[in-house]
Structure formats: C-alpha cells, structure tokens
C-alpha cells in the first residue's frame, strides 16, 4: 500500500506532517482517524499505534508514532530540500533544540487554549473559571515571548534565512487556539510577520487547506460525539479539576492588590507560573484586622500558607517562592555580589521607599478622599519632599547607570521597587518624570509582561476614585492612622 499517514487535521502535529508531505510532493495515503469520534481508541487503530495518538506513519511494515520522528523520517527518505533539516551541525542543532522545547512550552499551552476557549464549554456545558483561563493565557504569552527572544530573535525564520521543520511545527501549534477564536499573533508584530513569511513559503492555499477543519470547529455539532468519548472526556476533566484544586490549595496567598507588597508577590507568582489559591483580604474593609483573619497574627498582608507552613512578611515570601519553585536565577542570583546587591536594596527600602510611597498615597488621596480627613498643606508638602529625596537616592545609589537595580537582569529588588513606586503614581505623583526612572520602569514592565503589570496595578491606578468609607469602616481603621501621619 505504500506510505500511509494516519491523521486528523484538528491535530497540530498532524497538520505539520500533512503540510510537509504535500509541500514536498511526497505520495501518501491519507487514513482519516476522527479524534472527535474517538477512533484513535478503536481496536483497529490501537494495532497501528498502541499509544492511541496521532499522527502515525506506516511504511510497509515499518511504523512510527511521534510527529517529530515522522517529519525527520520523511526528510531523510525523500531527500527533501536541505533547509527543512539542515546538514550544518549548528543549524541542525537549532532545529533539534526547538523541537525538544516546544512539546511542553508551545504544544501543551496552545492545546489548552483550544480546550478552555471552545471544547470544554461545548462538550460539558461549563465555562472554565476566569482564574484558570487567565493562568493558561499567561503561560501562553510568557512562552510566546520566550519564543521570540530565544528562538526567532531578529531572523526571518528560526534558523536564519530559510524555513525549517522548526518553523512549520511552531506555526501549526500556534494556530491551535484559532479553533477557539483566539489569535495569538494580534499583540506581536514580529510574530505576525514571521507567521506570514511561513505561510507564504508553504503556500497560502495549502496552509489554509490544512487548517480548514480547525477553523470550522466552532460549527461542529457536539451532539454527534460518541457518548463513550464524552464520558471519558468529562471524567478526565473532573479528575483534572480536582488535581488542579488540590495543587492550588497547597499554596494560598492572602492578598489585596491595593497593597504594594501584595502586588510584588502576585506578579512574581504569576510571572513564574507558580500555582496558588488567591485569598482576597480587603484592606479598606478592615478584613486584615478582623478576628476571622487568623492566618497572620500581625494583621498584615501579604501572608502565605503552604500546607501547615505560614509566612507573614513579603520579602520572606518572595524568597521562599524563589527557592521552592526554582525560578530563573536572575530573580535572586547565586552570584555572591549580585545577591548582596538585592539584599542591600531589600533592607534599605523598608523605612525609606516603602514608607514614603505609602505616606504619599495616604496623605494625597486616602485621607482626604477615603476617610474624609484632609491633611494640612504643610504635611503634604513635607511628605512629597521626602519622597523626592528618596527617589534621588534610588537613582544615585541603587540604579546608577545599570539596566536594573542589581545589574543587567531584573531581580526581586526591581519588582519590589516598582510596586512601591506605583503607590504614589496612583495618587497622581509624577515619580517617573525623570528619564532614568522612566526608562527603568519600561524595562521592568516589559520584563514582567505589560498585561500582568497592568492587571496587578489596576486597583491602585484607580485609587483616586475610591468611594468614601462608611462610618463603621472608618472607626475600624482610624486607630492605626496616627502612625501614617507621622
């Protein structure tokens, strides 16, 4: 029978194999295995591929069942043009490097997007929670940024001037969310231009032929789904939800994003893909000083609860998360001197930048607007003057002429500093009007991710619109206010 390819073009790896074979004129028999009807679990197919996955290749008596291996096999057997899998040692290694990385960094999150945006609601009738959707979207965006910075860089294609297997595999995977009407290329001109180059090199007709079934998936009548397959999917999703819930419950973060240390912990956990259960503690309602808030006897946020273990100071929480989850080294460097610079800033900021940023917010906005207790112009002027002195120290002593506070890469010091400075920014203070701090802020925001940064600071940037406190809340909060004035 010659070469047989078992595929369903809903599958991104199947589309890569299909496009490659068609583009290079490789003759094959297309054996359709309908994923939506569970045909990959049939007895007949399991004899071909006991892994119950697509695609599969059958060449006489020879069988392959992994798409990357199939693509390499077709390249070699049919002597495809060398740009697909270059003979040059270093260039081929770049293709291999991407192919190894993409399984969990691109293929998995792109597939998740299709499921949460379309298939789960369609099959089960239940929407995926906003928190889970946000977490997966963040994973997608972070990995796309890594793809741009590490693999694509400023090149036409991943390996240089010519398309390779790496580009083909990358693009078909990134198209997967399109089935759920989510376009990953909209927010990145570089990614969009690369996508167009790959599509044109393949040929737009062939490209969209391969993606036709995917982009029409929303029109699928899910009532035709085999009940046994639906039951299997629902059972799997229920187990997944229980597993995710148990994982998340292992780590709980008690936060209010009005608080600058809470924003630092929130951004750090989200940026590094750390799963946690968000426990909101509303400071302006006095929930942190209520009898119900037993996790932290200091009556402060943030607080961390990891099983039976609790932490109640933000810097200690950040260091704990960095060590437990083995985040990238730049956050808290192993290098002795770089680490010492982070420690130095963290120790300095408590009574200087943190204190003055907090006072600026409260003196300028929260006392007059929220509590209805405006302070004298003299007190406000003195507070803002002290903040200016502290900002100058931040520039002269810590930032100097570096990209970030501890060197060429973002660290915990930058994250803590930027979240502090957004406090007076939320009060309308022009803390970033100097070119050096403004440029540093842009670098930090880009390193964190603009969407995540804006989400974390949404509350504080609306501080001036805070409605006045009711009398009961005011009575709760006022005993702690004298310290804020001094």
N, C-alpha and C positions, 0 to 999 in steps of 0.2 A: 504493500500500500504506500510505500514511500514515507515521506515525513508527515507526521500528524501532530498538530498542535491543539491541545485541549484548553479552551479558553471561554471566558465570558468577559466582554469588553467593559462591563461595570468595574472590573478589577484593574487597578492601575498597572500592576506588573504584567497583566495580560495585554494591555494596550501597548506597553513598551515592546513586548515580543512581536505583537501583530504589526506595529508600525515598522519595526526594524526589518522584519521578513518582507513586507510589501515594498518598502523603500529600496531594498537591495535585490528585488526580483527573485527571492527565494521561493521555490514552489512548495506548497504545503496543503494538506487537507485540514480545513477548519472543523474541528469537532466541538460543537457548542455544548457547554455544560452550564446549565441555568442555575446560578447561585440563588436566585430568589425562590426557586422551587426545590432547593436543597439537593440538586442532582449530584453535587460533589460528595454527598454522604451515601450515595447509592452503592449497592453491592458491586455493580459493573464498574463504576469509577474507582472504587477502592482497590480493585485489582490492578488498575493502572497506577494509582497514587494512594498508597495507604495513609499518607499524611492528610488526605482529604482537602488539598489546597489546589489552587490554580495559579499560574498555568502549569501544564505538564507537556513534555515532549516525548514522542515515541518515534524512533527512527529504526524501523525494523524491529529487532528485539531489544534495542537499547532505549532506556527510559531515563529521563531527567525530570526533576520535580521542584526546582528552585529557579526563579526567573533570571537571576544574575548568572547562574551557571548555564542556563539555556542561551542567553544572549552571547556569552563567551564561546559556547559550542558552535552556534550559528556563524559567528565571526570567523572562527578558525576553519570550519568545514567548508564554507562557501567563499572563503578568501574575500571578505568584504573590504572596502577601501580602508586603508590603514588608519585614517583619522578616527574611525569608530573606537578602535582599541590599539593605540599607537605602539609601535615596536620600541620606540625610545624608552630606555629604562625609567627615567624620571617621570616622563609624561604618563606612561602606563601606570606607574605607581600612584600618580594623582587620581587617575580614574579609579583604581582599586581602593584608594583612601576614601573617596566619596562614596563608592558603592557600599563599603563597610559601615560608614557613618550613617547613611540615610535610612537604614532599616528602622531604627528606633527614633531618629531625630526628625525625619521627614515623613516616611511612610506611615508611621503609627499616629502622629498627631493629625495628619491630613485625613486619614481614615476616620479618626474620632470626630472630626468636624462634620463629615458627611452624616455620621450616625446621629450626632446630637442635633444637627440642624434639620434633618429630614427623616431618617429611617426610624429612630426611636419614637418620635411623636406619631409618625404614620402607622407604625406597626402596633404600638402599645396604647396609643391614645393619650399618652402622658408627656407633657413638656419636661425637658431637662431643666434642673434648677439653674437660676441665674448665676449662682456662685460656681457651680461646676462648669457651666458654659464659659464663664469668664476665665476660669483656671485653664481650660483647654485652649481658649483663644490666646491667652498669654503665652502658653507653651508654643503655639504655632508662630506667633510673632517673634518670640525670642529666637527660635530656631531658624526662621527666615532671615533674621538679622545675622546670625552666625553664618548662614549660607552665603550671604552677600559678602561679609567681611573676610571669611576664611577661604571659601571655595571660588566664588566668582570674582571678587575684588574688582579691578578695573579692566578685566579682559572681556573679549567678545563672547567667549564660551569658557567653560570651566577649565579646560586645559590650554587655552590660548585662542588662536585664530580660527579653529575648526571645531565643528560639532563632534562630540564623542558619545559613547554609551552613557557617560555620567549625565550629560545634558538631557538626553532622552528620558532616562529614568527619573531625573529630578522634575522635569516638566510634567510628565504624566501623573506623578504623585501630587504635585501642587494643583493640578486640575481637579483632584478628587472632591474638594469642598464645593466646586461648581455645581455638583449634583444637588446640593442643598442651597443653591443660590447664594453662595458666599465666595467672593472673588478675592483671593489673597494678593493679587497684583495691584490693587487700586491705590495702595498707600506707598508704593515704591516705584518711582520712575525707572530706576536701574533694573529692577526685577521685571517690570513691564516691557522694557526694551529688549532684555535678554529673552524673554518669552517669545516676543515677536520674531527675533532672529532665529530661534529654534524652530518655531512654527513654519517660517518661510523656507528654511533649509530642508525641512521634512517635506514641505508642500502642504499648503492650507487645505486642499481637497482631502488628502489622505489623513491629515491631522484631525479634521472635524468628522470625517467618516468614522475614525476610531473612537471619537468622543460622543457620537450621536446618542448612543444608548444611555450614557451617563447624564447628559444634559436634559434628556427627556424623562429622567427617573421620577420627577415630581408628578408626572402624569400616570404613573403606574397604579393600577387598581390592586391595592394590597389585599383585597378580599380573595384574590386568586392565590394567595400564599398558602402553601401546604400547611394545614393546621399543626402537623407534627413539627414542621420547621418553626412556625410561630411559637409554639410551646417551648421549643428548645431555645429560641432567642430570648423569650421572656424569662425563662429560668436562668439563663446566663446573665441577663441584665439585672435580675433581682440579686443574684449572688454578687455581681459586681458592685451594686449599690450598697449592699451590706458590708462588703470588703472595704469600699471607699469610706463608708461611715466609720467603720472600726479604726481604719488608719487615721482618719481625721480626728476622731475623738481621742486618739493617743496624745495629740498635741493641741492644746487650747491656748489661744491668745486673747486676753481680755483687753480690749482697745476702745478708744474713742479717737477718731481721726482729727478731732479738734486739737488733740494733744500732739505736740511735735515729737516726743519720744515714741508715741504710738505710731506715728506715720513712718518713722525710721524702721521700726520693727515690721510693720505691714509691708512696706516696699521691699525690704530685704528678703522677707519670706516669699513674697510673690515673685520677685525677680529671680530667685534661685529655685523656684519650683518646689518649695517646701510645703507639704500638705498640712493644713491646720484648720481647726474649727474656730471661726471668729465669734467671740463672745462680746457683744457691744455693751459698754458701760457708759451711760450718758452723763458726762461731767456736769453739764448745765442743768441737769435734773437732780444733781447731788447723789446719783446712784453709787458713786465710789465711797461715800461716807455713810451709806445706809447699813443697817445690820445684816442685810442679805448678802453684802459683798464680803464674804468670809475668806476668799482666796488670798487676799492681801491685807494683813492687819495694819499695814502702813497707810491704807486707804488711798492708794495711788494707782494710776495706770501708766504704762502697761504692766500686765502680770502674765506670767507663763505658767501653765500647768501641763506637765508631761507625765501622765500616769499619776503616781504619788508624789512626784517631784515638782516643786514650785520655785519660781524666781520672781523678784519684785522690783528689780532695777533694770532700766532699759539697756544700759551698756552691757551688763552681765547677760541679759537675754540675747543680745546680738552676738556676743562672743560664744555663748552656748550653742546657738543655732549654727554659727560658722563652723564650730568644731564637730558638732554631732552630724551635720549633713555634708561635711567635707566640701564646702563651696570653693569656687576658684580662689587661688592663693592671694590674688590682689586685694581681696576684701580685708584680710588680716594677715599680712605677709609673714612667711617663715624667715625671711632675711632679718637679721638681728636689728640693724639700724632702721630699716623701713618700718618694722613692727614697733620700734621705740618711738618713731615719729607719730604713728597712730595713737599709741598710748599717751604720748605727751599732749596731743590735742584733746583727747578724750578727758584727761584730767583737768586741763585748763578750762574747758568750756562750761563746766557745771556752774561756776559762780560768776562767769563773765558773759559769754554769748547767750547761753540759755537764760540766765537771769534777766538780762537786758532786753532780749527779744520778747520774753514773756511779759515783762513790765510794759513794754511799748504797746503791745496788743491791748492789754487790760486798761492802761491809762488813756489810750487814744480812743478805744472803741467800747470795750466791755463794761467799764464803769459807767460811762455816760449813756450808752445805748441799751445794754442788757440790764444793768442794775439801776439805771436812772440816777446815778450818783456822780455827776461830772467832777473832775478834779480841777484844782486851780491851774491857770496857765503856767505858773512858775514851776509847779511839779512836773507837768507835761514837758515843758522845755528842758528841764534838767534831765528827765528820763531820755529824751531824744538825743541830747548832747552826749550823755554817757554811752548810748548806743553807737553814735558816730565814732567815739574813741575806740570802742570795741571792734567795730568794723575795720578801722585802720590797723589795729593790732592783728586782726585776722589776715589782712593783706600782707603787712610788712613782715610779720614773724612766721606765719604758717604757710600762706600761699606763695609768697615771694614771686619768682618767675617760673614756677612749675605749672604743669598742666593740672595737677591735682595736689591736695594737701601733703600727701606722703610721697609724691613722685609722678611718674608718667601714667599711672593707672588709678582708677577710682578705688577708694578704700572706705572702710566704715567711718573714718573721720569725715570724708566728704558728705556721706549720706546723713550723718548726724548734723553736720553744719548746715546743709541746705534745708533740712526740715526745720531747723531753728529759725533760719532767716525768712522762711515763708510766713512765720508768725507776724512780724511787723509788715511784711509785704501785704498780708491780708488786711492789715489796718490802714493801708494806703501809704505806708512809708516807702520812700524810694531807695531801698537798700542796695539795689543793683544798678544805680545810675552811673557808677564808675565803670570804665571799660574793662578793668581787670576782673572785677567780681561778676560783671555781666557775662563776659566770655567764659569764666569758670562755671557759672550757673548753666550755660548752654551745654557745656561739656558734660556736666554731671547729669543733666536732664536727658541728654542723648544716651549716656551710658546706662542709665536706669531704664529708659524707654519712655517716650513722651506720653503715651496713653496712660501707662501706670502712674507716672508722676502726676499728671493732671487729675486722675481719679483720686489718688491719695490726698490731694490738696483741694479738692472740690469744696469741702466744708469750710476750710479756713479762708479760702478766697471769697466766700460769701459771708464772712464774719460781720461785715458792716450791716448786713440785712437781718441779723439775729433779732427775733422779736423780744420785747421786754419780758423779764422774769415775772412770774406771779409772786404773790406775797409769801407763799409757803416756801418756794424755792429760794427766794431772796433771804428769808430767815435762816434757811439751812446753810447758805453759802457765806453770809456776812461775817461769821466768827473768824473765818480764815483770811478775810480781806485786808486787815491792817498790815499783815506781813507783805502783801502785794504792793501796798502803797509806799512802804519804806524803801 
